[in-house]
């Protein structure tokens, strides 16, 4: 019954725009601008990578997390399976230091501070952009200033060609692992200044795939070598979102609603010959948000944002060993439900003192509340509430080829709990300074440097999770330094069209890192401030545009060297892991994309490499090594017209050589899979 309701709801949502399509003009077809992955020109003082347009559309990727793998300096933690958790880590500073913004407003999770990027589809995504530090502008909310790095997910907005007032795109995907995925996007022009869109997607799959489980002893002999099928990796999900976009005199506004409903399994780790453990998660995520922007005078600009979010998570996990340190009988389960609410408002004021000197003042307020129902646990839940006020004062100055941007962010946090001890109030001030310089007028070459101090608040789980959380935790502090350059060359000779280079070196220092530490009972751990991590690395991006006759070629290459070492002490004593590379940090990683376009054909090849690293066990020793992995993906697309309709067919082959690999130790990833896509644009 549950499956039938979801399927009926999807087709009902699809039917609405289909019936309205009788008004469609069969004139021109929608044209997407192509923007490629590269370093931006001089106006971007801050290191930035962007993936958008056709290059993003042609990638053989399933969701946002898959596409982000092609950015330098990013590590995706993927626990396998279509329903498994997928999180992002930038420069190995930790997932909690990454701010993910959806159409300009941050996606939040006060409970655990993690954004699951596997929930967000690429179908309606216009661009993915990564900034190290923050955006190179001061006309933004205090939230934008308050993260160590930011990822912006921008969805497609309605574009109408000629007299056309309606666009409708219908798409269907299927894969070799029992995958069913219909979707649609409908865009409607309501007036010269107002337009809207509606999109929806339904996904269903049993998620089962074969994998090879092989382990060697320290002497090199084989300990395990077997082939099995990954179970509890199924997913059934429905996504619905709608946007309304308007223009006013010297300004604009937009409003958006988003809903995601899923029933999915997340397979557990393969240990002790257990192949079927894991947990199930049921999600209902809803948010409504809006943005208003207006230039009141030539010097004064104003921006307002608001959001309400409601998140429901039902978590069921089989645990036959212990639950929160208490031994239980065979067959016991953890069965918890969590309910989050968030209210957020923001106001930004920017004033141009003179033509090359701007100042801005941003004020944000956010309220978070977490409720829970938990079966079989007698300890009282804290029912925490958090009030967060942020302000940022920023200024940017330009003189010739020089540009400077400075900011300071103030944060005040107050919490309330119904039971147990509450965390103390917190006040923090964090500065940042960014510098950019273009030394040569005749060349598009610029150098840049920045220093930024930031912190991350402990999550509700860090502070209040039963027998684990500690309400006395301090924020986790991060100092980040960067120096780099960007060089863009327009060749216009031979078959080369343009070449772009971007290189950055960075250093990070994290203090008071929040870690789980054992107490007197080895079954019970507690969150504490005891960690320090120092990191350094080099990131490079090369983009080349070429043509051979009528064939247009785009190449994007990235390489990252990263060294992040643990300098944690406990009670003044160095731990055994002192000086070791932190878990899941490869020294070397890289990616490559080659896209070829010829008339109505498109060919895309992509490659991802992640070098040797160590798993989550304590020390950098041989037994804890996780072997390098790499994947090759191919995609071929053909566009063609049928009467007045534009159609596209695509075949994608992921993990071409069927490599057996693990992103997270003991969580095997799928081997070779094939996907078929057909879309019709009306």
C-alpha positions as CSV (number, residue, x, y, z in Angstrom):
1,X,0.0,0.0,0.0
2,X,2.9,2.4,0.9
3,X,4.5,1.8,-2.5
4,X,1.3,2.3,-4.4
5,X,0.5,5.6,-2.7
6,X,3.9,7.0,-3.6
7,X,3.6,5.8,-7.3
8,X,0.1,7.2,-7.6
9,X,1.3,10.5,-6.1
10,X,4.2,10.8,-8.6
11,X,1.9,10.1,-11.6
12,X,-0.6,12.6,-10.3
13,X,2.1,15.3,-10.0
14,X,3.2,14.3,-13.5
15,X,-0.3,14.5,-14.9
16,X,-0.9,18.1,-13.9
17,X,1.7,19.7,-16.2
18,X,0.9,17.2,-18.9
19,X,-2.8,18.3,-19.0
20,X,-1.7,22.0,-19.0
21,X,0.7,21.3,-21.9
22,X,-2.1,21.9,-24.3
23,X,-1.0,25.6,-24.2
24,X,2.6,24.7,-25.3
25,X,4.0,26.6,-28.2
26,X,6.1,24.3,-30.5
27,X,8.6,27.0,-31.4
28,X,12.2,26.9,-30.3
29,X,13.7,24.4,-28.0
30,X,15.5,25.2,-24.7
31,X,19.2,25.9,-25.0
32,X,21.5,25.3,-22.1
33,X,24.6,27.4,-21.7
34,X,27.7,25.5,-21.1
35,X,29.9,26.4,-18.2
36,X,32.9,24.3,-17.5
37,X,34.9,23.2,-14.4
38,X,37.6,25.7,-13.9
39,X,39.1,28.5,-11.8
40,X,37.2,31.8,-12.2
41,X,38.9,35.0,-13.5
42,X,40.2,37.8,-11.4
43,X,36.9,38.9,-9.7
44,X,37.1,35.6,-7.7
45,X,39.7,36.3,-5.0
46,X,38.8,33.1,-3.4
47,X,39.6,29.6,-4.8
48,X,36.5,28.4,-6.6
49,X,35.5,25.4,-8.8
50,X,32.3,25.2,-10.7
51,X,30.6,22.4,-12.6
52,X,27.5,23.4,-14.6
53,X,25.6,23.4,-17.9
54,X,26.1,20.6,-20.3
55,X,29.2,19.2,-18.6
56,X,27.3,18.6,-15.5
57,X,24.3,17.2,-17.4
58,X,26.5,14.8,-19.3
59,X,28.4,13.3,-16.3
60,X,27.6,9.6,-15.6
61,X,26.5,10.5,-12.0
62,X,23.5,9.6,-10.0
63,X,23.3,12.4,-7.4
64,X,25.1,15.5,-6.2
65,X,27.6,13.5,-4.1
66,X,28.7,11.6,-7.3
67,X,29.4,14.8,-9.2
68,X,31.3,16.5,-6.4
69,X,34.0,13.8,-6.7
70,X,35.4,15.7,-9.6
71,X,36.4,18.7,-7.5
72,X,40.0,19.0,-6.3
73,X,40.3,18.8,-2.5
74,X,37.0,17.0,-1.9
75,X,36.6,13.5,-0.4
76,X,33.2,11.8,-0.5
77,X,32.4,9.4,2.3
78,X,30.2,6.8,0.7
79,X,29.0,3.8,2.7
80,X,27.8,1.9,-0.4
81,X,24.4,1.2,-1.9
82,X,21.8,3.5,-3.4
83,X,20.4,4.3,0.1
84,X,23.7,4.6,1.9
85,X,24.8,7.8,3.6
86,X,26.9,10.1,1.4
87,X,28.8,13.1,3.0
88,X,31.4,15.5,1.8
89,X,34.7,16.6,3.3
90,X,36.7,19.5,2.0
91,X,40.5,19.6,2.6
92,X,40.0,16.9,5.3
93,X,38.8,19.6,7.7
94,X,35.7,17.5,8.6
95,X,32.2,17.2,7.2
96,X,30.9,19.6,9.9
97,X,33.0,22.4,8.5
98,X,31.3,22.3,5.1
99,X,28.3,24.6,4.5
100,X,25.9,23.3,1.9
101,X,23.6,25.9,0.4
102,X,20.5,25.0,-1.7
103,X,19.4,27.9,-3.9
104,X,21.2,30.3,-1.6
105,X,20.1,29.1,1.9
106,X,22.0,26.6,4.0
107,X,20.8,23.0,4.4
108,X,20.9,22.4,8.2
109,X,20.9,19.4,10.5
110,X,21.3,20.5,14.2
111,X,21.1,16.9,15.3
112,X,24.3,15.6,13.8
113,X,25.5,18.4,11.6
114,X,25.8,16.3,8.5
115,X,24.1,16.8,5.1
116,X,23.4,13.6,3.2
117,X,24.1,14.6,-0.4
118,X,22.7,11.3,-1.7
119,X,19.2,12.8,-1.3
120,X,19.7,15.5,-4.0
121,X,19.3,14.7,-7.6
122,X,21.3,16.1,-10.5
123,X,18.2,16.2,-12.8
124,X,17.2,19.8,-11.9
125,X,20.7,21.1,-11.0
126,X,22.0,24.0,-13.0
127,X,25.4,24.3,-11.2
128,X,27.5,23.0,-8.4
129,X,30.1,25.4,-7.0
130,X,32.8,24.9,-4.3
131,X,34.4,27.8,-2.5
132,X,37.3,27.4,-0.1
133,X,36.8,30.0,2.5
134,X,33.7,31.8,1.2
135,X,32.4,33.6,-1.9
136,X,34.3,36.5,-3.3
137,X,31.6,39.0,-2.4
138,X,30.2,40.7,0.7
139,X,26.6,40.9,-0.4
140,X,25.7,37.6,1.4
141,X,24.2,36.4,4.7
142,X,26.2,35.8,7.9
143,X,25.7,32.1,7.4
144,X,27.7,32.3,4.1
145,X,30.6,33.9,6.0
146,X,30.5,31.4,8.9
147,X,31.7,28.2,7.2
148,X,35.3,27.0,6.5
149,X,34.2,26.0,3.0
150,X,30.9,26.3,1.1
151,X,29.1,24.3,-1.6
152,X,26.3,25.9,-3.5
153,X,23.7,23.8,-5.3
154,X,21.7,25.9,-7.7
155,X,18.7,24.5,-9.4
156,X,17.5,25.3,-12.9
157,X,15.4,28.4,-13.3
158,X,12.8,28.8,-16.1
159,X,14.1,30.0,-19.5
160,X,11.7,30.6,-22.3
161,X,12.8,31.2,-25.9
162,X,10.7,33.4,-28.2
163,X,7.0,33.4,-27.5
164,X,7.1,30.0,-25.7
165,X,5.3,30.0,-22.4
166,X,5.6,26.4,-21.3
167,X,8.5,23.9,-21.1
168,X,7.9,20.3,-20.2
169,X,10.7,17.7,-19.8
170,X,9.9,14.0,-19.1
171,X,12.7,11.6,-18.3
172,X,13.0,7.9,-17.5
173,X,16.0,6.0,-16.2
174,X,16.7,2.4,-15.5
175,X,19.8,0.5,-14.5
176,X,21.2,-3.0,-14.5
177,X,20.6,-3.3,-10.7
178,X,16.8,-3.2,-10.8
179,X,16.4,0.5,-10.9
180,X,13.2,2.4,-11.8
181,X,13.4,6.2,-12.0
182,X,10.8,8.4,-13.8
183,X,10.9,12.2,-13.4
184,X,9.6,15.4,-14.9
185,X,10.1,19.1,-14.9
186,X,7.4,21.6,-15.9
187,X,8.1,25.3,-16.4
188,X,5.4,27.9,-16.9
189,X,5.6,31.6,-17.8
190,X,2.9,33.3,-15.8
191,X,3.6,36.9,-16.9
192,X,6.5,39.0,-18.2
193,X,7.9,39.2,-14.7
194,X,6.7,36.0,-13.0
195,X,7.4,32.3,-13.8
196,X,7.3,29.0,-12.0
197,X,8.5,25.4,-12.2
198,X,7.5,22.1,-10.7
199,X,9.6,19.0,-10.7
200,X,9.3,15.5,-9.2
201,X,11.2,12.2,-9.2
202,X,10.3,8.7,-8.1
203,X,13.1,6.2,-7.4
204,X,12.7,2.5,-6.6
205,X,15.3,-0.2,-6.5
206,X,16.2,-3.3,-4.6
207,X,19.8,-2.0,-4.7
208,X,21.3,-5.5,-4.8
209,X,24.7,-5.9,-6.3
210,X,27.4,-8.5,-6.2
211,X,30.8,-7.8,-4.7
212,X,34.0,-9.6,-3.9
213,X,35.2,-9.7,-0.3
214,X,38.9,-10.3,0.0
215,X,41.3,-9.9,2.9
216,X,45.0,-10.8,3.3
217,X,46.9,-11.6,6.4
218,X,50.0,-9.6,7.3
219,X,52.2,-12.1,5.7
220,X,50.4,-11.7,2.4
221,X,48.4,-15.0,2.5
222,X,44.7,-14.9,1.8
223,X,42.4,-14.8,4.9
224,X,39.1,-14.4,3.1
225,X,38.1,-14.4,-0.5
226,X,34.5,-14.8,-1.4
227,X,31.8,-13.4,-3.6
228,X,28.5,-12.3,-2.1
229,X,25.4,-10.1,-2.8
230,X,25.0,-6.8,-1.0
231,X,21.6,-6.8,0.7
232,X,19.6,-4.2,2.6
233,X,20.6,-1.6,0.0
234,X,17.1,-0.9,-1.4
235,X,15.5,2.5,-1.7
236,X,12.1,3.9,-2.5
237,X,12.1,7.7,-2.6
238,X,9.9,10.5,-3.8
239,X,11.2,14.1,-4.4
240,X,9.0,17.1,-5.2
241,X,9.9,20.7,-5.5
242,X,8.4,23.8,-6.9
243,X,9.7,27.4,-7.3
244,X,8.2,30.8,-8.1
245,X,10.4,33.5,-9.5
246,X,9.6,37.2,-10.0
247,X,11.2,40.4,-11.1
248,X,10.6,43.9,-9.7
249,X,12.1,47.3,-10.4
250,X,15.8,47.0,-9.6
251,X,15.3,43.7,-7.9
252,X,14.0,40.1,-7.8
253,X,12.4,37.6,-5.5
254,X,11.9,33.8,-5.4
255,X,10.1,31.3,-3.3
256,X,10.6,27.5,-3.1
257,X,9.2,24.4,-1.5
258,X,10.9,21.1,-1.3
259,X,9.7,17.7,-0.1
260,X,11.6,14.3,0.1
261,X,10.1,11.1,1.4
262,X,12.2,7.9,1.5
263,X,12.3,4.3,2.8
264,X,15.8,3.0,2.4
265,X,18.1,0.4,3.7
266,X,21.8,1.1,4.6
267,X,23.9,-2.1,4.6
268,X,26.2,-2.6,7.5
269,X,29.9,-3.3,7.6
270,X,31.2,-6.7,6.3
271,X,32.8,-8.1,9.5
272,X,33.0,-11.6,10.9
273,X,31.3,-13.1,7.8
274,X,28.2,-11.0,8.4
275,X,26.7,-9.9,5.1
276,X,23.2,-8.8,6.0
277,X,23.4,-6.5,9.0
278,X,22.7,-2.8,8.7
279,X,19.9,-0.4,9.5
280,X,16.7,1.0,7.9
281,X,15.9,4.7,7.7
282,X,12.7,6.5,6.9
283,X,12.9,10.2,6.1
284,X,10.4,12.9,5.5
285,X,12.2,16.2,4.8
286,X,10.3,19.5,4.0
287,X,11.4,23.0,3.7
288,X,10.0,26.3,2.4
289,X,12.2,29.3,1.7
290,X,12.2,32.6,0.0
291,X,14.6,35.4,-1.1
292,X,14.1,39.1,-1.8
293,X,16.7,41.4,-3.4
294,X,16.4,45.0,-4.3
295,X,18.7,47.9,-5.2
296,X,17.1,50.9,-3.4
297,X,19.6,53.3,-4.7
298,X,22.8,53.2,-6.8
299,X,24.7,52.7,-3.6
300,X,22.4,50.8,-1.3
301,X,21.3,47.1,-1.8
302,X,19.2,45.0,0.5
303,X,18.6,41.3,0.7
304,X,16.2,39.3,2.9
305,X,15.9,35.5,3.3
306,X,13.6,33.2,5.3
307,X,13.2,29.5,5.7
308,X,11.2,26.9,7.6
309,X,12.3,23.3,7.7
310,X,10.9,20.1,9.2
311,X,12.8,16.8,9.2
312,X,11.5,13.5,10.4
313,X,13.9,10.5,10.7
314,X,12.9,7.0,11.8
315,X,15.9,4.8,12.5
316,X,15.7,1.1,13.0
317,X,19.0,-0.8,13.6
318,X,19.6,-4.4,14.5
319,X,22.2,-4.6,17.3
320,X,22.9,-7.9,18.9
321,X,25.9,-6.7,20.9
322,X,25.0,-3.7,23.0
323,X,22.9,-0.6,22.9
324,X,24.5,2.4,24.7
325,X,26.7,0.1,26.7
326,X,24.0,-2.2,27.9
327,X,24.1,-5.9,26.9
328,X,20.8,-7.0,25.2
329,X,19.5,-10.3,24.0
330,X,19.6,-11.7,20.5
331,X,17.2,-10.0,18.2
332,X,17.1,-6.6,20.0
333,X,16.7,-3.5,17.9
334,X,17.3,0.2,18.2
335,X,14.1,1.9,17.1
336,X,14.3,5.7,17.3
337,X,12.3,8.6,15.8
338,X,13.6,12.1,15.7
339,X,11.8,15.3,14.8
340,X,13.6,18.5,13.9
341,X,12.3,22.0,13.2
342,X,14.2,25.0,12.0
343,X,13.3,28.7,11.6
344,X,15.7,31.0,9.9
345,X,15.7,34.7,8.8
346,X,18.4,36.9,7.4
347,X,18.9,40.5,6.4
348,X,21.8,41.9,4.4
349,X,22.6,45.6,3.8
350,X,25.4,46.7,1.5
351,X,26.5,50.2,0.8
352,X,29.0,51.6,-1.7
353,X,31.0,54.3,0.0
354,X,32.8,55.1,-3.3
355,X,32.8,53.2,-6.6
356,X,35.6,50.8,-5.4
357,X,34.8,50.5,-1.7
358,X,31.8,48.6,-0.3
359,X,30.7,47.6,3.2
360,X,28.0,45.2,4.3
361,X,26.2,44.3,7.5
362,X,24.4,41.0,7.7
363,X,22.3,39.7,10.6
364,X,20.8,36.2,10.9
365,X,18.7,34.5,13.4
366,X,18.0,30.7,13.6
367,X,16.0,28.6,15.9
368,X,16.4,24.8,16.1
369,X,14.4,22.2,18.1
370,X,14.9,18.4,18.4
371,X,12.3,16.0,19.8
372,X,12.6,12.2,19.9
373,X,10.7,9.0,20.8
374,X,12.9,6.0,21.5
375,X,11.9,2.5,22.3
376,X,13.7,0.4,25.0
377,X,15.7,3.3,26.4
378,X,14.7,4.6,29.8
379,X,17.1,7.5,30.1
380,X,15.2,10.8,29.6
381,X,15.9,12.6,26.3
382,X,17.0,16.2,26.7
383,X,14.6,17.7,24.1
384,X,17.1,20.5,23.3
385,X,16.3,23.9,21.7
386,X,18.9,26.3,20.3
387,X,18.8,30.0,19.6
388,X,21.5,31.3,17.3
389,X,22.2,34.9,16.4
390,X,24.9,35.8,13.9
391,X,26.1,39.1,12.5
392,X,28.8,39.8,10.0
393,X,30.6,43.1,9.1
394,X,32.5,43.0,5.9
395,X,34.2,45.3,3.5
396,X,35.8,45.0,0.0
397,X,38.2,47.4,-1.6
398,X,39.5,47.5,-5.2
399,X,42.4,49.5,-6.6
400,X,43.7,48.8,-10.0
401,X,44.7,45.2,-10.1
402,X,44.4,44.8,-6.3
403,X,41.4,43.6,-4.3
404,X,41.0,43.0,-0.6
405,X,38.1,41.6,1.3
406,X,37.8,41.4,5.0
407,X,35.1,40.2,7.4
408,X,34.3,39.4,11.0
409,X,31.5,37.1,12.1
410,X,30.0,37.3,15.6
411,X,28.0,34.3,16.9
412,X,25.9,34.0,20.0
413,X,24.3,30.7,20.9
414,X,21.8,30.0,23.8
415,X,20.3,26.6,24.5
416,X,17.4,25.2,26.5
417,X,16.7,21.6,27.5
418,X,13.7,20.0,29.2
419,X,15.8,17.4,31.1
420,X,19.5,17.0,32.0
421,X,22.2,19.7,32.0
422,X,22.2,22.3,29.2
423,X,25.3,23.6,27.4
424,X,26.5,27.0,28.5
425,X,25.9,30.1,26.3
426,X,28.6,30.7,23.7
427,X,30.0,33.9,22.2
428,X,32.5,33.7,19.4
429,X,34.1,36.2,17.0
430,X,35.9,34.9,13.9
431,X,37.8,37.1,11.3
432,X,38.8,36.5,7.7
433,X,41.1,38.4,5.2
434,X,41.3,37.7,1.5
435,X,43.7,39.4,-1.0
436,X,43.9,39.2,-4.7
437,X,46.3,40.9,-7.2
438,X,46.5,41.0,-11.0
439,X,50.1,42.1,-11.8
440,X,49.8,42.2,-15.6
441,X,47.1,44.1,-17.6
442,X,47.7,42.1,-20.8
443,X,47.4,38.7,-19.1
444,X,44.5,37.1,-17.2
445,X,46.8,36.0,-14.4
446,X,46.1,36.6,-10.7
447,X,47.5,35.6,-7.4
448,X,45.6,35.4,-4.2
449,X,46.0,34.5,-0.5
450,X,43.6,34.3,2.5
451,X,43.5,33.6,6.2
452,X,40.3,32.6,7.9
453,X,39.4,31.6,11.5
454,X,36.2,29.7,11.9
455,X,34.6,27.3,14.4
456,X,31.8,24.8,14.4
457,X,29.3,24.4,17.2
458,X,28.8,21.0,18.8
459,X,25.8,19.3,17.5
460,X,22.8,18.1,19.5
461,X,24.2,14.6,19.4
462,X,27.6,15.8,20.6
463,X,26.0,17.6,23.5
464,X,23.0,15.5,24.6
465,X,23.2,12.0,23.1
466,X,22.5,9.6,26.0
467,X,25.6,8.4,27.8
468,X,27.8,9.8,25.1
469,X,27.1,13.5,24.7
470,X,28.8,16.1,27.0
471,X,27.0,19.4,27.6
472,X,30.3,21.1,28.5
473,X,31.9,20.8,25.0
474,X,33.6,23.8,23.6
475,X,33.3,24.8,19.9
476,X,35.9,23.2,17.5
477,X,38.2,25.9,16.2
478,X,39.8,26.0,12.7
479,X,42.5,28.2,11.2
480,X,42.8,28.0,7.4
481,X,45.5,29.7,5.2
482,X,45.7,29.6,1.4
483,X,48.0,31.0,-1.3
484,X,47.5,30.3,-5.0
485,X,47.1,31.6,-8.6
486,X,44.8,31.3,-11.6
487,X,45.9,31.8,-15.2
488,X,43.5,31.8,-18.1
489,X,44.7,31.8,-21.7
490,X,42.7,32.2,-24.9
491,X,44.7,30.5,-27.5
492,X,42.7,30.8,-30.8
493,X,45.5,28.9,-32.6
494,X,45.4,25.4,-34.0
495,X,42.9,23.2,-32.3
496,X,43.4,24.7,-28.8
497,X,40.8,27.3,-27.8
498,X,41.5,28.0,-24.2
499,X,43.6,26.7,-21.3
500,X,43.1,27.5,-17.6
501,X,45.4,26.6,-14.7
502,X,44.5,26.9,-11.0
503,X,46.9,25.9,-8.2
504,X,46.5,26.5,-4.5
505,X,48.6,25.5,-1.5
506,X,47.0,25.5,2.0
507,X,47.6,24.9,5.7
508,X,44.9,24.1,8.3
509,X,45.1,23.8,12.1
510,X,42.1,22.4,14.0
511,X,42.1,22.8,17.8
512,X,39.7,21.5,20.4
513,X,38.6,18.9,17.9
514,X,35.5,17.0,19.1
515,X,36.2,13.3,19.4
516,X,34.7,10.3,21.1
517,X,36.9,9.1,24.0
518,X,36.5,6.0,26.2
519,X,35.4,6.4,29.8
520,X,36.0,4.0,32.7
521,X,33.6,1.5,31.0
522,X,35.0,0.5,27.6
523,X,31.4,0.0,26.3
524,X,30.7,3.7,27.1
525,X,32.3,6.6,25.3
526,X,31.9,10.3,25.7
527,X,32.4,13.3,23.4
528,X,35.3,15.5,24.5
529,X,37.5,18.4,23.2
530,X,40.9,16.7,23.0
531,X,41.9,16.7,19.3
532,X,44.3,18.7,17.3
533,X,44.8,18.1,13.5
534,X,47.3,20.0,11.3
535,X,47.0,19.7,7.6
536,X,48.7,20.9,4.4
537,X,48.2,20.2,0.8
538,X,48.3,21.3,-2.8
539,X,45.3,21.5,-5.2
540,X,45.5,21.9,-8.9
541,X,42.9,22.2,-11.7
542,X,43.6,22.3,-15.4
543,X,40.9,23.0,-18.0
544,X,41.5,22.7,-21.7
545,X,39.0,23.6,-24.5
546,X,39.8,22.3,-28.0
547,X,38.2,21.6,-31.3
548,X,39.1,19.2,-34.2
549,X,37.0,20.1,-37.1
550,X,33.3,20.0,-35.9
551,X,34.2,18.1,-32.8
552,X,34.4,20.2,-29.6
553,X,36.5,18.8,-26.8
554,X,36.6,19.8,-23.2
555,X,39.1,18.4,-20.7
556,X,39.2,18.9,-17.0
557,X,41.9,17.5,-14.8
558,X,42.4,17.8,-11.0
559,X,45.1,16.6,-8.6
560,X,45.3,16.9,-4.9
561,X,48.1,16.2,-2.4
562,X,47.0,16.2,1.2
563,X,48.7,15.5,4.5
564,X,46.6,15.8,7.6
565,X,48.2,14.5,10.8
566,X,46.7,13.9,14.3
567,X,48.5,15.7,17.1
568,X,46.0,14.7,19.8
569,X,47.0,14.5,23.5
570,X,44.9,13.1,26.3
571,X,45.8,14.1,29.8
572,X,48.9,15.8,28.5
573,X,50.2,12.6,27.0
574,X,50.7,11.8,23.4
575,X,48.4,9.1,22.0
576,X,49.7,6.2,20.0
577,X,48.3,7.8,16.9
578,X,50.3,11.1,17.5
579,X,51.7,12.3,14.2
580,X,49.7,9.8,12.1
581,X,47.7,10.6,9.0
582,X,44.1,10.9,10.0
583,X,41.7,8.2,8.9
584,X,40.5,8.2,5.2
585,X,42.8,10.9,4.1
586,X,44.7,9.9,0.9
587,X,48.0,11.5,0.2
588,X,47.2,11.5,-3.5
589,X,43.9,11.8,-5.3
590,X,42.7,13.2,-8.7
591,X,40.1,13.1,-11.4
592,X,39.6,13.6,-15.1
593,X,36.8,14.5,-17.5
594,X,36.9,14.3,-21.3
595,X,33.8,15.5,-23.1
596,X,33.5,15.3,-26.9
597,X,30.5,16.9,-28.8
598,X,29.8,16.4,-32.4
599,X,26.5,17.7,-33.9
600,X,23.8,15.7,-32.0
601,X,26.2,13.2,-30.4
602,X,28.0,13.6,-27.0
603,X,30.6,11.3,-25.5
604,X,31.8,11.6,-21.9
605,X,34.6,9.8,-20.1
606,X,35.4,10.4,-16.5
607,X,38.0,9.0,-14.1
608,X,38.4,9.2,-10.3
609,X,41.4,8.1,-8.3
610,X,41.9,7.9,-4.5
611,X,45.2,6.8,-3.2
612,X,46.2,4.7,-0.2
613,X,44.8,5.7,3.1
614,X,44.1,4.3,6.6
615,X,40.8,3.2,8.0
616,X,39.2,4.4,11.2
617,X,41.3,2.2,13.5
618,X,43.8,4.1,15.6
619,X,47.3,3.7,14.1
620,X,48.9,4.0,10.6
621,X,50.0,0.3,10.5
622,X,49.9,-2.2,7.7
623,X,46.8,-4.0,8.9
624,X,44.8,-0.7,8.8
625,X,45.7,0.2,5.2
626,X,42.9,0.8,2.8
627,X,44.0,0.2,-0.8
628,X,43.7,2.8,-3.5
629,X,40.7,2.7,-5.8
630,X,39.8,4.2,-9.1
631,X,36.8,4.1,-11.4
632,X,36.2,4.7,-15.1
633,X,32.8,5.9,-16.3
634,X,31.5,6.3,-19.9
635,X,28.4,8.0,-21.3
636,X,27.1,8.3,-24.8
637,X,24.2,10.6,-25.7
638,X,22.2,11.2,-28.9
639,X,19.8,14.1,-29.4
640,X,17.2,14.0,-32.1
641,X,14.0,15.6,-33.1
642,X,10.6,14.0,-33.6
643,X,8.1,16.3,-35.2
644,X,8.3,19.4,-32.8
645,X,9.7,17.4,-29.9
646,X,13.3,17.2,-28.7
647,X,14.4,13.8,-27.6
648,X,17.5,12.4,-26.0
649,X,18.8,8.9,-25.4
650,X,21.8,8.0,-23.2
651,X,23.7,5.0,-22.2
652,X,26.0,5.2,-19.2
653,X,28.5,2.6,-18.0
654,X,29.8,3.1,-14.5
655,X,33.0,1.4,-13.2
656,X,33.8,0.1,-16.6
657,X,36.5,-2.3,-15.5
658,X,34.3,-3.7,-12.6
659,X,36.9,-2.8,-10.0
660,X,36.0,-4.1,-6.5
661,X,36.7,-1.2,-4.1
662,X,35.7,0.4,-0.8
663,X,35.4,4.1,0.0
664,X,34.9,3.2,3.7
665,X,36.6,0.0,5.0
666,X,34.3,-3.0,5.0
667,X,31.6,-1.2,2.9
668,X,32.0,-2.6,-0.6
669,X,30.9,-0.5,-3.5
670,X,29.0,-1.6,-6.6
671,X,30.9,-3.1,-9.5
672,X,30.1,-2.4,-13.2
673,X,26.6,-1.0,-13.7
674,X,24.8,0.2,-16.9
675,X,22.1,2.9,-17.0
676,X,19.7,3.8,-19.8
677,X,18.1,7.2,-20.0
678,X,15.5,8.6,-22.3
679,X,14.1,12.1,-22.1
680,X,11.5,14.0,-24.1
681,X,11.2,17.8,-24.1
682,X,7.9,19.3,-25.2
